[in-house]
Amino acid sequence: MSENRLCKGTCGKDFPLTEEHFYFRKSAKNGKKYASPLCRLCEKKKASETRRDRYATPDGKAVIDAQTAAYRGKPDKAKAISDRLKERYLLDSFYRDERKANAKRWRGSNPERRRELGAIWFQTNKARLREEWNVRFRTDPAFRLRNNLRHAIWEALRVHGGSKGGRSITNTSSLYLTLDE
């Protein structure tokens, strides 16, 4: 039968003395494992509060940011974090919905920054995008036909001083071309 232990944290609950409820640490003096006086939930809450308090000061924020950057900058750690988050995004629908909502909220409140980042991303990926476009143009007949048709219409309208008015050539129900003759 397992022994119980009273958490000395804010919850004060009585839990079975197992790794499910308590962290076990190895003593530096004798090498024996001992259980933390706080349950896992209280330990996490305490660590979160400590970090939040440290983050509230400018010096603490700089230290935490430097530690985080150093940790995430290690190639193996960055890859592991990235893989873990990608897997969680794919498997956990609640997490995925939460991330999408946060991204949508950020996009709505930061349109100028989003435009800046988009322009930077485009400049850094321009060559790759052009290469992908070229490959698709050579291999996808429907894509090539749409582009050739789009260009032919644009050229004809340009020569005659007309305009499509920003409408798509593939949506024929809303396509009213105007020619100024």
VMD Tcl script that builds the backbone (N, CA, C; Angstrom):
set m [mol new atoms 543]
animate dup $m
set s [atomselect $m all]
$s set {name element resname resid chain x y z} {
  {N N MET 1 A 0.836 -1.182 0.000}
  {CA C MET 1 A 0.000 0.000 0.000}
  {C C MET 1 A 0.877 1.241 0.000}
  {N N SER 2 A 0.532 2.218 -0.835}
  {CA C SER 2 A 1.383 3.400 -0.946}
  {C C SER 2 A 1.090 4.379 0.182}
  {N N GLU 3 A 2.099 5.086 0.539}
  {CA C GLU 3 A 2.048 6.085 1.606}
  {C C GLU 3 A 1.481 7.388 1.028}
  {N N ASN 4 A 0.832 8.181 1.843}
  {CA C ASN 4 A 0.308 9.469 1.424}
  {C C ASN 4 A 1.169 10.584 1.983}
  {N N ARG 5 A 1.105 11.727 1.319}
  {CA C ARG 5 A 1.842 12.889 1.803}
  {C C ARG 5 A 0.969 14.118 1.632}
  {N N LEU 6 A 1.045 15.011 2.607}
  {CA C LEU 6 A 0.315 16.270 2.583}
  {C C LEU 6 A 1.165 17.302 1.850}
  {N N CYS 7 A 0.585 17.949 0.841}
  {CA C CYS 7 A 1.315 18.976 0.091}
  {C C CYS 7 A 1.506 20.188 0.988}
  {N N LYS 8 A 2.708 20.714 1.027}
  {CA C LYS 8 A 3.008 21.894 1.843}
  {C C LYS 8 A 2.797 23.193 1.061}
  {N N GLY 9 A 2.242 23.084 -0.134}
  {CA C GLY 9 A 1.973 24.254 -0.962}
  {C C GLY 9 A 0.622 24.862 -0.644}
  {N N THR 10 A 0.126 25.661 -1.582}
  {CA C THR 10 A -1.130 26.374 -1.351}
  {C C THR 10 A -2.343 25.451 -1.350}
  {N N CYS 11 A -2.278 24.326 -2.048}
  {CA C CYS 11 A -3.452 23.450 -2.101}
  {C C CYS 11 A -3.652 22.695 -0.789}
  {N N GLY 12 A -2.560 22.238 -0.133}
  {CA C GLY 12 A -2.642 21.526 1.135}
  {C C GLY 12 A -3.363 20.193 1.062}
  {N N LYS 13 A -3.447 19.597 -0.109}
  {CA C LYS 13 A -4.164 18.329 -0.281}
  {C C LYS 13 A -3.279 17.146 0.082}
  {N N ASP 14 A -3.944 16.044 0.366}
  {CA C ASP 14 A -3.258 14.793 0.695}
  {C C ASP 14 A -3.226 13.928 -0.564}
  {N N PHE 15 A -2.004 13.598 -1.035}
  {CA C PHE 15 A -1.841 12.813 -2.255}
  {C C PHE 15 A -1.052 11.541 -1.965}
  {N N PRO 16 A -1.259 10.490 -2.785}
  {CA C PRO 16 A -0.382 9.314 -2.679}
  {C C PRO 16 A 1.042 9.726 -3.064}
  {N N LEU 17 A 2.023 9.176 -2.398}
  {CA C LEU 17 A 3.426 9.529 -2.630}
  {C C LEU 17 A 3.929 8.789 -3.875}
  {N N THR 18 A 3.527 9.295 -5.052}
  {CA C THR 18 A 3.919 8.686 -6.322}
  {C C THR 18 A 4.450 9.773 -7.247}
  {N N GLU 19 A 5.090 9.359 -8.328}
  {CA C GLU 19 A 5.641 10.316 -9.290}
  {C C GLU 19 A 4.528 11.034 -10.060}
  {N N GLU 20 A 3.329 10.511 -10.005}
  {CA C GLU 20 A 2.205 11.180 -10.643}
  {C C GLU 20 A 1.853 12.474 -9.903}
  {N N HIS 21 A 2.079 12.495 -8.587}
  {CA C HIS 21 A 1.682 13.645 -7.769}
  {C C HIS 21 A 2.840 14.489 -7.256}
  {N N PHE 22 A 4.056 13.924 -7.158}
  {CA C PHE 22 A 5.200 14.647 -6.612}
  {C C PHE 22 A 6.421 14.462 -7.503}
  {N N TYR 23 A 7.278 15.478 -7.538}
  {CA C TYR 23 A 8.572 15.347 -8.202}
  {C C TYR 23 A 9.528 14.671 -7.216}
  {N N PHE 24 A 10.350 13.768 -7.726}
  {CA C PHE 24 A 11.372 13.126 -6.894}
  {C C PHE 24 A 12.730 13.628 -7.357}
  {N N ARG 25 A 13.556 14.014 -6.372}
  {CA C ARG 25 A 14.900 14.518 -6.682}
  {C C ARG 25 A 15.942 13.664 -5.973}
  {N N LYS 26 A 17.139 13.676 -6.541}
  {CA C LYS 26 A 18.230 12.905 -5.981}
  {C C LYS 26 A 19.046 13.800 -5.056}
  {N N SER 27 A 19.343 13.322 -3.868}
  {CA C SER 27 A 20.122 14.086 -2.912}
  {C C SER 27 A 21.579 14.151 -3.363}
  {N N ALA 28 A 22.190 15.338 -3.253}
  {CA C ALA 28 A 23.601 15.492 -3.624}
  {C C ALA 28 A 24.511 14.848 -2.588}
  {N N LYS 29 A 24.053 14.740 -1.340}
  {CA C LYS 29 A 24.883 14.195 -0.264}
  {C C LYS 29 A 24.945 12.679 -0.300}
  {N N ASN 30 A 23.790 12.024 -0.334}
  {CA C ASN 30 A 23.808 10.565 -0.225}
  {C C ASN 30 A 23.269 9.841 -1.465}
  {N N GLY 31 A 22.778 10.560 -2.472}
  {CA C GLY 31 A 22.323 9.948 -3.712}
  {C C GLY 31 A 20.935 9.336 -3.638}
  {N N LYS 32 A 20.259 9.437 -2.474}
  {CA C LYS 32 A 18.915 8.876 -2.353}
  {C C LYS 32 A 17.894 9.813 -2.989}
  {N N LYS 33 A 16.792 9.223 -3.458}
  {CA C LYS 33 A 15.722 10.017 -4.043}
  {C C LYS 33 A 14.763 10.444 -2.929}
  {N N TYR 34 A 14.334 11.693 -3.000}
  {CA C TYR 34 A 13.342 12.161 -2.038}
  {C C TYR 34 A 12.266 12.946 -2.780}
  {N N ALA 35 A 11.075 12.966 -2.189}
  {CA C ALA 35 A 9.937 13.649 -2.813}
  {C C ALA 35 A 9.943 15.114 -2.429}
  {N N SER 36 A 9.521 15.933 -3.368}
  {CA C SER 36 A 9.398 17.360 -3.113}
  {C C SER 36 A 8.319 17.586 -2.054}
  {N N PRO 37 A 8.427 18.628 -1.229}
  {CA C PRO 37 A 7.366 18.909 -0.255}
  {C C PRO 37 A 6.091 19.443 -0.911}
  {N N LEU 38 A 6.205 19.929 -2.142}
  {CA C LEU 38 A 5.050 20.464 -2.867}
  {C C LEU 38 A 4.583 19.460 -3.910}
  {N N CYS 39 A 3.273 19.412 -4.129}
  {CA C CYS 39 A 2.750 18.548 -5.198}
  {C C CYS 39 A 3.157 19.149 -6.548}
  {N N ARG 40 A 2.967 18.401 -7.623}
  {CA C ARG 40 A 3.368 18.872 -8.951}
  {C C ARG 40 A 2.645 20.162 -9.342}
  {N N LEU 41 A 1.336 20.246 -9.052}
  {CA C LEU 41 A 0.592 21.452 -9.411}
  {C C LEU 41 A 1.113 22.678 -8.669}
  {N N CYS 42 A 1.378 22.541 -7.368}
  {CA C CYS 42 A 1.896 23.674 -6.585}
  {C C CYS 42 A 3.306 24.056 -7.034}
  {N N GLU 43 A 4.127 23.046 -7.397}
  {CA C GLU 43 A 5.484 23.324 -7.899}
  {C C GLU 43 A 5.407 24.137 -9.187}
  {N N LYS 44 A 4.521 23.736 -10.083}
  {CA C LYS 44 A 4.388 24.454 -11.351}
  {C C LYS 44 A 3.877 25.873 -11.118}
  {N N LYS 45 A 2.913 26.007 -10.216}
  {CA C LYS 45 A 2.364 27.330 -9.915}
  {C C LYS 45 A 3.443 28.231 -9.316}
  {N N LYS 46 A 4.240 27.676 -8.402}
  {CA C LYS 46 A 5.314 28.449 -7.758}
  {C C LYS 46 A 6.364 28.871 -8.793}
  {N N ALA 47 A 6.745 27.953 -9.685}
  {CA C ALA 47 A 7.738 28.262 -10.717}
  {C C ALA 47 A 7.200 29.342 -11.657}
  {N N SER 48 A 5.921 29.240 -11.997}
  {CA C SER 48 A 5.303 30.228 -12.874}
  {C C SER 48 A 5.289 31.606 -12.219}
  {N N GLU 49 A 4.931 31.653 -10.940}
  {CA C GLU 49 A 4.905 32.934 -10.219}
  {C C GLU 49 A 6.306 33.520 -10.099}
  {N N THR 50 A 7.289 32.670 -9.815}
  {CA C THR 50 A 8.674 33.138 -9.695}
  {C C THR 50 A 9.142 33.724 -11.018}
  {N N ARG 51 A 8.871 33.020 -12.090}
  {CA C ARG 51 A 9.264 33.496 -13.422}
  {C C ARG 51 A 8.549 34.805 -13.758}
  {N N ARG 52 A 7.256 34.861 -13.460}
  {CA C ARG 52 A 6.487 36.081 -13.723}
  {C C ARG 52 A 7.056 37.260 -12.933}
  {N N ASP 53 A 7.402 37.024 -11.665}
  {CA C ASP 53 A 7.974 38.089 -10.837}
  {C C ASP 53 A 9.333 38.540 -11.378}
  {N N ARG 54 A 10.149 37.570 -11.809}
  {CA C ARG 54 A 11.455 37.919 -12.389}
  {C C ARG 54 A 11.275 38.669 -13.697}
  {N N TYR 55 A 10.297 38.269 -14.477}
  {CA C TYR 55 A 10.051 38.879 -15.781}
  {C C TYR 55 A 9.542 40.312 -15.648}
  {N N ALA 56 A 8.985 40.644 -14.481}
  {CA C ALA 56 A 8.431 41.989 -14.260}
  {C C ALA 56 A 9.521 43.049 -14.180}
  {N N THR 57 A 10.753 42.665 -13.832}
  {CA C THR 57 A 11.848 43.635 -13.750}
  {C C THR 57 A 12.618 43.638 -15.067}
  {N N PRO 58 A 13.155 44.789 -15.484}
  {CA C PRO 58 A 13.900 44.833 -16.756}
  {C C PRO 58 A 15.110 43.899 -16.778}
  {N N ASP 59 A 15.838 43.828 -15.659}
  {CA C ASP 59 A 17.013 42.945 -15.615}
  {C C ASP 59 A 16.593 41.477 -15.688}
  {N N GLY 60 A 15.534 41.136 -14.951}
  {CA C GLY 60 A 15.049 39.762 -14.957}
  {C C GLY 60 A 14.564 39.356 -16.340}
  {N N LYS 61 A 13.877 40.274 -17.014}
  {CA C LYS 61 A 13.376 39.999 -18.367}
  {C C LYS 61 A 14.543 39.739 -19.315}
  {N N ALA 62 A 15.590 40.559 -19.217}
  {CA C ALA 62 A 16.752 40.387 -20.093}
  {C C ALA 62 A 17.420 39.035 -19.855}
  {N N VAL 63 A 17.535 38.640 -18.581}
  {CA C VAL 63 A 18.172 37.361 -18.253}
  {C C VAL 63 A 17.337 36.201 -18.791}
  {N N ILE 64 A 16.035 36.243 -18.554}
  {CA C ILE 64 A 15.162 35.161 -19.013}
  {C C ILE 64 A 15.156 35.078 -20.537}
  {N N ASP 65 A 15.091 36.225 -21.215}
  {CA C ASP 65 A 15.108 36.231 -22.680}
  {C C ASP 65 A 16.416 35.661 -23.221}
  {N N ALA 66 A 17.536 36.004 -22.577}
  {CA C ALA 66 A 18.840 35.484 -23.005}
  {C C ALA 66 A 18.915 33.972 -22.800}
  {N N GLN 67 A 18.413 33.493 -21.653}
  {CA C GLN 67 A 18.426 32.055 -21.391}
  {C C GLN 67 A 17.539 31.311 -22.392}
  {N N THR 68 A 16.382 31.864 -22.669}
  {CA C THR 68 A 15.462 31.234 -23.612}
  {C C THR 68 A 16.073 31.190 -25.011}
  {N N ALA 69 A 16.674 32.304 -25.429}
  {CA C ALA 69 A 17.293 32.352 -26.757}
  {C C ALA 69 A 18.449 31.360 -26.856}
  {N N ALA 70 A 19.257 31.269 -25.788}
  {CA C ALA 70 A 20.384 30.336 -25.805}
  {C C ALA 70 A 19.886 28.898 -25.892}
  {N N TYR 71 A 18.840 28.578 -25.141}
  {CA C TYR 71 A 18.297 27.218 -25.145}
  {C C TYR 71 A 17.693 26.882 -26.504}
  {N N ARG 72 A 16.868 27.788 -27.010}
  {CA C ARG 72 A 16.201 27.517 -28.284}
  {C C ARG 72 A 17.148 27.637 -29.466}
  {N N GLY 73 A 18.280 28.288 -29.268}
  {CA C GLY 73 A 19.258 28.449 -30.340}
  {C C GLY 73 A 20.053 27.192 -30.618}
  {N N LYS 74 A 20.060 26.261 -29.680}
  {CA C LYS 74 A 20.770 25.005 -29.911}
  {C C LYS 74 A 20.015 24.228 -30.983}
  {N N PRO 75 A 20.697 23.810 -32.048}
  {CA C PRO 75 A 19.994 23.164 -33.171}
  {C C PRO 75 A 19.142 21.966 -32.766}
  {N N ASP 76 A 19.678 21.109 -31.889}
  {CA C ASP 76 A 18.904 19.927 -31.506}
  {C C ASP 76 A 17.676 20.302 -30.679}
  {N N LYS 77 A 17.809 21.314 -29.816}
  {CA C LYS 77 A 16.672 21.756 -29.002}
  {C C LYS 77 A 15.622 22.435 -29.876}
  {N N ALA 78 A 16.074 23.301 -30.793}
  {CA C ALA 78 A 15.141 24.015 -31.674}
  {C C ALA 78 A 14.348 23.019 -32.504}
  {N N LYS 79 A 15.017 22.014 -33.048}
  {CA C LYS 79 A 14.346 20.995 -33.856}
  {C C LYS 79 A 13.358 20.206 -33.013}
  {N N ALA 80 A 13.766 19.830 -31.795}
  {CA C ALA 80 A 12.879 19.064 -30.914}
  {C C ALA 80 A 11.637 19.874 -30.546}
  {N N ILE 81 A 11.830 21.146 -30.220}
  {CA C ILE 81 A 10.700 22.012 -29.862}
  {C C ILE 81 A 9.773 22.153 -31.062}
  {N N SER 82 A 10.354 22.418 -32.221}
  {CA C SER 82 A 9.568 22.585 -33.433}
  {C C SER 82 A 8.764 21.317 -33.751}
  {N N ASP 83 A 9.417 20.173 -33.700}
  {CA C ASP 83 A 8.739 18.911 -33.992}
  {C C ASP 83 A 7.623 18.628 -32.998}
  {N N ARG 84 A 7.900 18.889 -31.722}
  {CA C ARG 84 A 6.904 18.637 -30.686}
  {C C ARG 84 A 5.674 19.533 -30.882}
  {N N LEU 85 A 5.909 20.813 -31.198}
  {CA C LEU 85 A 4.789 21.728 -31.395}
  {C C LEU 85 A 4.006 21.403 -32.666}
  {N N LYS 86 A 4.707 20.997 -33.725}
  {CA C LYS 86 A 4.019 20.604 -34.953}
  {C C LYS 86 A 3.131 19.384 -34.697}
  {N N GLU 87 A 3.675 18.420 -33.960}
  {CA C GLU 87 A 2.910 17.214 -33.660}
  {C C GLU 87 A 1.691 17.562 -32.801}
  {N N ARG 88 A 1.886 18.431 -31.813}
  {CA C ARG 88 A 0.770 18.828 -30.956}
  {C C ARG 88 A -0.292 19.569 -31.780}
  {N N TYR 89 A 0.153 20.415 -32.702}
  {CA C TYR 89 A -0.777 21.158 -33.555}
  {C C TYR 89 A -1.621 20.197 -34.387}
  {N N LEU 90 A -0.995 19.137 -34.889}
  {CA C LEU 90 A -1.710 18.182 -35.729}
  {C C LEU 90 A -2.674 17.303 -34.931}
  {N N LEU 91 A -2.279 16.927 -33.709}
  {CA C LEU 91 A -3.054 15.954 -32.944}
  {C C LEU 91 A -4.076 16.569 -31.986}
  {N N ASP 92 A -3.811 17.758 -31.488}
  {CA C ASP 92 A -4.648 18.360 -30.447}
  {C C ASP 92 A -5.515 19.456 -31.051}
  {N N SER 93 A -6.800 19.160 -31.272}
  {CA C SER 93 A -7.678 20.125 -31.940}
  {C C SER 93 A -7.920 21.362 -31.074}
  {N N PHE 94 A -7.974 21.212 -29.758}
  {CA C PHE 94 A -8.158 22.370 -28.876}
  {C C PHE 94 A -6.968 23.315 -28.997}
  {N N TYR 95 A -5.748 22.755 -28.971}
  {CA C TYR 95 A -4.526 23.560 -29.109}
  {C C TYR 95 A -4.511 24.255 -30.474}
  {N N ARG 96 A -4.883 23.512 -31.526}
  {CA C ARG 96 A -4.887 24.063 -32.882}
  {C C ARG 96 A -5.876 25.239 -32.979}
  {N N ASP 97 A -7.082 25.051 -32.438}
  {CA C ASP 97 A -8.081 26.123 -32.470}
  {C C ASP 97 A -7.618 27.345 -31.678}
  {N N GLU 98 A -6.971 27.090 -30.541}
  {CA C GLU 98 A -6.446 28.182 -29.720}
  {C C GLU 98 A -5.362 28.957 -30.469}
  {N N ARG 99 A -4.442 28.259 -31.127}
  {CA C ARG 99 A -3.369 28.904 -31.889}
  {C C ARG 99 A -3.955 29.725 -33.036}
  {N N LYS 100 A -4.948 29.162 -33.735}
  {CA C LYS 100 A -5.576 29.880 -34.844}
  {C C LYS 100 A -6.269 31.147 -34.357}
  {N N ALA 101 A -6.964 31.049 -33.222}
  {CA C ALA 101 A -7.655 32.224 -32.670}
  {C C ALA 101 A -6.654 33.298 -32.259}
  {N N ASN 102 A -5.549 32.885 -31.636}
  {CA C ASN 102 A -4.508 33.847 -31.238}
  {C C ASN 102 A -3.902 34.521 -32.460}
  {N N ALA 103 A -3.638 33.741 -33.501}
  {CA C ALA 103 A -3.048 34.301 -34.722}
  {C C ALA 103 A -4.011 35.283 -35.377}
  {N N LYS 104 A -5.285 34.935 -35.408}
  {CA C LYS 104 A -6.282 35.817 -36.010}
  {C C LYS 104 A -6.393 37.121 -35.220}
  {N N ARG 105 A -6.374 37.005 -33.896}
  {CA C ARG 105 A -6.442 38.187 -33.041}
  {C C ARG 105 A -5.220 39.081 -33.267}
  {N N TRP 106 A -4.019 38.463 -33.371}
  {CA C TRP 106 A -2.791 39.237 -33.587}
  {C C TRP 106 A -2.836 39.938 -34.949}
  {N N ARG 107 A -3.272 39.218 -35.990}
  {CA C ARG 107 A -3.350 39.816 -37.323}
  {C C ARG 107 A -4.295 41.014 -37.332}
  {N N GLY 108 A -5.409 40.894 -36.611}
  {CA C GLY 108 A -6.371 41.984 -36.567}
  {C C GLY 108 A -5.853 43.213 -35.845}
  {N N SER 109 A -5.023 43.007 -34.826}
  {CA C SER 109 A -4.543 44.145 -34.043}
  {C C SER 109 A -3.187 44.676 -34.508}
  {N N ASN 110 A -2.527 44.001 -35.450}
  {CA C ASN 110 A -1.205 44.433 -35.926}
  {C C ASN 110 A -1.112 44.457 -37.445}
  {N N PRO 111 A -1.984 45.185 -38.143}
  {CA C PRO 111 A -1.944 45.126 -39.617}
  {C C PRO 111 A -0.660 45.692 -40.213}
  {N N GLU 112 A -0.117 46.762 -39.615}
  {CA C GLU 112 A 1.114 47.353 -40.167}
  {C C GLU 112 A 2.294 46.395 -39.997}
  {N N ARG 113 A 2.410 45.812 -38.813}
  {CA C ARG 113 A 3.513 44.879 -38.551}
  {C C ARG 113 A 3.385 43.656 -39.453}
  {N N ARG 114 A 2.158 43.193 -39.676}
  {CA C ARG 114 A 1.931 42.045 -40.543}
  {C C ARG 114 A 2.381 42.355 -41.964}
  {N N ARG 115 A 2.075 43.580 -42.439}
  {CA C ARG 115 A 2.499 43.993 -43.773}
  {C C ARG 115 A 4.020 44.024 -43.869}
  {N N GLU 116 A 4.679 44.586 -42.827}
  {CA C GLU 116 A 6.154 44.637 -42.807}
  {C C GLU 116 A 6.749 43.240 -42.860}
  {N N LEU 117 A 6.238 42.350 -42.003}
  {CA C LEU 117 A 6.774 40.990 -41.958}
  {C C LEU 117 A 6.512 40.255 -43.265}
  {N N GLY 118 A 5.354 40.490 -43.871}
  {CA C GLY 118 A 5.054 39.871 -45.159}
  {C C GLY 118 A 6.009 40.330 -46.244}
  {N N ALA 119 A 6.330 41.629 -46.239}
  {CA C ALA 119 A 7.262 42.164 -47.236}
  {C C ALA 119 A 8.659 41.579 -47.035}
  {N N ILE 120 A 9.071 41.465 -45.775}
  {CA C ILE 120 A 10.390 40.880 -45.466}
  {C C ILE 120 A 10.416 39.418 -45.909}
  {N N TRP 121 A 9.345 38.672 -45.586}
  {CA C TRP 121 A 9.289 37.264 -45.962}
  {C C TRP 121 A 9.353 37.118 -47.481}
  {N N PHE 122 A 8.618 37.973 -48.202}
  {CA C PHE 122 A 8.609 37.898 -49.660}
  {C C PHE 122 A 10.003 38.150 -50.224}
  {N N GLN 123 A 10.692 39.168 -49.694}
  {CA C GLN 123 A 12.033 39.486 -50.194}
  {C C GLN 123 A 13.004 38.329 -49.953}
  {N N THR 124 A 12.902 37.672 -48.801}
  {CA C THR 124 A 13.824 36.576 -48.507}
  {C C THR 124 A 13.477 35.303 -49.274}
  {N N ASN 125 A 12.214 35.160 -49.704}
  {CA C ASN 125 A 11.779 33.939 -50.383}
  {C C ASN 125 A 11.464 34.144 -51.858}
  {N N LYS 126 A 11.824 35.297 -52.407}
  {CA C LYS 126 A 11.461 35.640 -53.780}
  {C C LYS 126 A 12.015 34.624 -54.789}
  {N N ALA 127 A 13.265 34.240 -54.639}
  {CA C ALA 127 A 13.873 33.310 -55.599}
  {C C ALA 127 A 13.184 31.949 -55.546}
  {N N ARG 128 A 12.889 31.475 -54.336}
  {CA C ARG 128 A 12.223 30.178 -54.189}
  {C C ARG 128 A 10.815 30.224 -54.787}
  {N N LEU 129 A 10.095 31.311 -54.547}
  {CA C LEU 129 A 8.745 31.457 -55.090}
  {C C LEU 129 A 8.771 31.480 -56.612}
  {N N ARG 130 A 9.747 32.188 -57.195}
  {CA C ARG 130 A 9.870 32.255 -58.651}
  {C C ARG 130 A 10.160 30.864 -59.217}
  {N N GLU 131 A 11.034 30.122 -58.555}
  {CA C GLU 131 A 11.373 28.778 -59.016}
  {C C GLU 131 A 10.145 27.860 -58.941}
  {N N GLU 132 A 9.385 27.945 -57.859}
  {CA C GLU 132 A 8.172 27.132 -57.730}
  {C C GLU 132 A 7.164 27.504 -58.823}
  {N N TRP 133 A 7.034 28.801 -59.113}
  {CA C TRP 133 A 6.118 29.247 -60.157}
  {C C TRP 133 A 6.559 28.672 -61.501}
  {N N ASN 134 A 7.877 28.737 -61.793}
  {CA C ASN 134 A 8.399 28.220 -63.064}
  {C C ASN 134 A 8.138 26.728 -63.207}
  {N N VAL 135 A 8.376 25.975 -62.137}
  {CA C VAL 135 A 8.152 24.528 -62.179}
  {C C VAL 135 A 6.680 24.249 -62.437}
  {N N ARG 136 A 5.799 24.956 -61.730}
  {CA C ARG 136 A 4.360 24.731 -61.921}
  {C C ARG 136 A 3.931 25.131 -63.331}
  {N N PHE 137 A 4.484 26.208 -63.853}
  {CA C PHE 137 A 4.143 26.668 -65.203}
  {C C PHE 137 A 4.536 25.613 -66.237}
  {N N ARG 138 A 5.701 24.962 -66.020}
  {CA C ARG 138 A 6.165 23.942 -66.968}
  {C C ARG 138 A 5.385 22.637 -66.848}
  {N N THR 139 A 4.889 22.308 -65.635}
  {CA C THR 139 A 4.311 20.977 -65.426}
  {C C THR 139 A 2.789 20.939 -65.357}
  {N N ASP 140 A 2.128 22.055 -65.074}
  {CA C ASP 140 A 0.671 22.072 -64.891}
  {C C ASP 140 A 0.007 22.789 -66.075}
  {N N PRO 141 A -0.610 22.035 -66.997}
  {CA C PRO 141 A -1.194 22.654 -68.189}
  {C C PRO 141 A -2.313 23.657 -67.867}
  {N N ALA 142 A -3.145 23.366 -66.864}
  {CA C ALA 142 A -4.239 24.277 -66.511}
  {C C ALA 142 A -3.686 25.601 -65.971}
  {N N PHE 143 A -2.633 25.519 -65.173}
  {CA C PHE 143 A -1.990 26.721 -64.625}
  {C C PHE 143 A -1.411 27.562 -65.757}
  {N N ARG 144 A -0.733 26.887 -66.709}
  {CA C ARG 144 A -0.137 27.586 -67.848}
  {C C ARG 144 A -1.216 28.248 -68.699}
  {N N LEU 145 A -2.324 27.535 -68.948}
  {CA C LEU 145 A -3.420 28.081 -69.746}
  {C C LEU 145 A -4.015 29.323 -69.073}
  {N N ARG 146 A -4.280 29.240 -67.754}
  {CA C ARG 146 A -4.838 30.394 -67.024}
  {C C ARG 146 A -3.908 31.598 -67.107}
  {N N ASN 147 A -2.607 31.365 -66.944}
  {CA C ASN 147 A -1.647 32.473 -67.000}
  {C C ASN 147 A -1.556 33.064 -68.401}
  {N N ASN 148 A -1.531 32.203 -69.406}
  {CA C ASN 148 A -1.466 32.704 -70.781}
  {C C ASN 148 A -2.725 33.494 -71.130}
  {N N LEU 149 A -3.883 32.989 -70.709}
  {CA C LEU 149 A -5.147 33.683 -70.960}
  {C C LEU 149 A -5.182 35.025 -70.224}
  {N N ARG 150 A -4.764 35.004 -68.972}
  {CA C ARG 150 A -4.733 36.228 -68.169}
  {C C ARG 150 A -3.845 37.270 -68.837}
  {N N HIS 151 A -2.679 36.845 -69.296}
  {CA C HIS 151 A -1.739 37.775 -69.922}
  {C C HIS 151 A -2.284 38.300 -71.251}
  {N N ALA 152 A -2.910 37.420 -72.036}
  {CA C ALA 152 A -3.459 37.846 -73.332}
  {C C ALA 152 A -4.567 38.878 -73.135}
  {N N ILE 153 A -5.439 38.654 -72.167}
  {CA C ILE 153 A -6.516 39.620 -71.900}
  {C C ILE 153 A -5.931 40.933 -71.413}
  {N N TRP 154 A -4.978 40.849 -70.496}
  {CA C TRP 154 A -4.349 42.068 -69.970}
  {C C TRP 154 A -3.697 42.865 -71.101}
  {N N GLU 155 A -2.994 42.166 -71.993}
  {CA C GLU 155 A -2.298 42.834 -73.095}
  {C C GLU 155 A -3.304 43.497 -74.044}
  {N N ALA 156 A -4.389 42.783 -74.363}
  {CA C ALA 156 A -5.408 43.349 -75.258}
  {C C ALA 156 A -6.062 44.576 -74.632}
  {N N LEU 157 A -6.376 44.495 -73.362}
  {CA C LEU 157 A -6.986 45.644 -72.678}
  {C C LEU 157 A -5.999 46.807 -72.579}
  {N N ARG 158 A -4.745 46.515 -72.330}
  {CA C ARG 158 A -3.734 47.570 -72.201}
  {C C ARG 158 A -3.574 48.327 -73.516}
  {N N VAL 159 A -3.541 47.579 -74.617}
  {CA C VAL 159 A -3.376 48.195 -75.930}
  {C C VAL 159 A -4.563 49.103 -76.250}
  {N N HIS 160 A -5.768 48.682 -75.875}
  {CA C HIS 160 A -6.970 49.452 -76.197}
  {C C HIS 160 A -7.406 50.385 -75.068}
  {N N GLY 161 A -6.621 50.455 -73.996}
  {CA C GLY 161 A -6.920 51.378 -72.900}
  {C C GLY 161 A -8.065 50.936 -72.012}
  {N N GLY 162 A -8.323 49.645 -71.902}
  {CA C GLY 162 A -9.424 49.153 -71.067}
  {C C GLY 162 A -8.927 48.624 -69.732}
  {N N SER 163 A -9.835 47.990 -68.999}
  {CA C SER 163 A -9.466 47.447 -67.697}
  {C C SER 163 A -10.410 46.324 -67.305}
  {N N LYS 164 A -9.912 45.398 -66.494}
  {CA C LYS 164 A -10.752 44.330 -65.950}
  {C C LYS 164 A -11.416 44.796 -64.667}
  {N N GLY 165 A -10.986 45.897 -64.132}
  {CA C GLY 165 A -11.549 46.399 -62.884}
  {C C GLY 165 A -11.195 45.535 -61.693}
  {N N GLY 166 A -10.070 44.824 -61.751}
  {CA C GLY 166 A -9.613 44.006 -60.636}
  {C C GLY 166 A -10.295 42.653 -60.534}
  {N N ARG 167 A -11.158 42.305 -61.475}
  {CA C ARG 167 A -11.882 41.046 -61.398}
  {C C ARG 167 A -11.075 39.913 -62.019}
  {N N SER 168 A -11.405 38.700 -61.620}
  {CA C SER 168 A -10.708 37.511 -62.095}
  {C C SER 168 A -11.210 37.110 -63.475}
  {N N ILE 169 A -10.326 36.556 -64.278}
  {CA C ILE 169 A -10.754 36.094 -65.600}
  {C C ILE 169 A -11.442 34.747 -65.510}
  {N N THR 170 A -11.244 34.004 -64.431}
  {CA C THR 170 A -11.842 32.676 -64.322}
  {C C THR 170 A -13.267 32.727 -63.810}
  {N N ASN 171 A -13.675 33.798 -63.164}
  {CA C ASN 171 A -15.045 33.942 -62.676}
  {C C ASN 171 A -15.818 34.754 -63.712}
  {N N THR 172 A -16.406 34.068 -64.671}
  {CA C THR 172 A -17.024 34.753 -65.811}
  {C C THR 172 A -18.311 35.481 -65.462}
  {N N SER 173 A -18.969 35.112 -64.360}
  {CA C SER 173 A -20.234 35.769 -64.029}
  {C C SER 173 A -20.022 37.224 -63.635}
  {N N SER 174 A -18.829 37.563 -63.111}
  {CA C SER 174 A -18.597 38.946 -62.688}
  {C C SER 174 A -17.607 39.663 -63.593}
  {N N LEU 175 A -17.350 39.079 -64.768}
  {CA C LEU 175 A -16.334 39.652 -65.639}
  {C C LEU 175 A -16.975 40.546 -66.693}
  {N N TYR 176 A -16.846 41.835 -66.501}
  {CA C TYR 176 A -17.317 42.805 -67.481}
  {C C TYR 176 A -16.127 43.651 -67.885}
  {N N LEU 177 A -15.620 43.378 -69.030}
  {CA C LEU 177 A -14.455 44.109 -69.513}
  {C C LEU 177 A -14.909 45.421 -70.119}
  {N N THR 178 A -14.128 46.439 -69.889}
  {CA C THR 178 A -14.479 47.739 -70.452}
  {C C THR 178 A -13.394 48.177 -71.404}
  {N N LEU 179 A -13.810 48.606 -72.566}
  {CA C LEU 179 A -12.873 49.120 -73.547}
  {C C LEU 179 A -13.216 50.569 -73.814}
  {N N ASP 180 A -12.226 51.394 -73.735}
  {CA C ASP 180 A -12.416 52.806 -74.057}
  {C C ASP 180 A -11.958 53.015 -75.496}
  {N N GLU 181 A -12.891 53.158 -76.395}
  {CA C GLU 181 A -12.513 53.320 -77.806}
  {C C GLU 181 A -12.894 54.690 -78.291}
}
mol reanalyze $m
mol bondsrecalc $m
mol representation Tube
mol addrep $m
